[in-house]
Amino acid sequence: MVKSVLGVNHQGLRDWVIQRVSAIFMAVYSVALVLYLTHSSLSFAEWHSLFSQVWMKIVTILFLVALLWHAWIGVWTIFTDYIKSFVIRSFLNFFVLLMLFACFIWGLLILWSV
């Protein structure tokens, strides 16, 4: 049996569905946020009050998770297709996972400091 890089099991249909569902969720979130931004006379207080709501924090965390998961599947696929050296691919996968995790922690810190 062949193990995938870093022990992360990727299956074609599951990855495809995750990317499509995450893309739809990100599109809906982005359109809703743009519509809110185009609200006339948007002030910092309104913006702050929007992100102070627990439901908005949860939806934004879900957006962040969807974005990072979407990115991981895409990067993993590209690395698997184009980088043939196992050592280089493993290093790059580890580096990307580390950066995605750091972005998630950073996003949480920013979001929950509001």
Secondary structure, DSSP 8 states (H G I E B T S, - for coil): ----GGG----HHHHHHHHHHHHHHHHHHHHHHHHHHTSTT--HHHHHHHHHSHHHHHHHHHHHHHHHHHHHHHHHHHHHHH---HHHHHHHHHHHHHHHHHHHHHHHHHHHT-
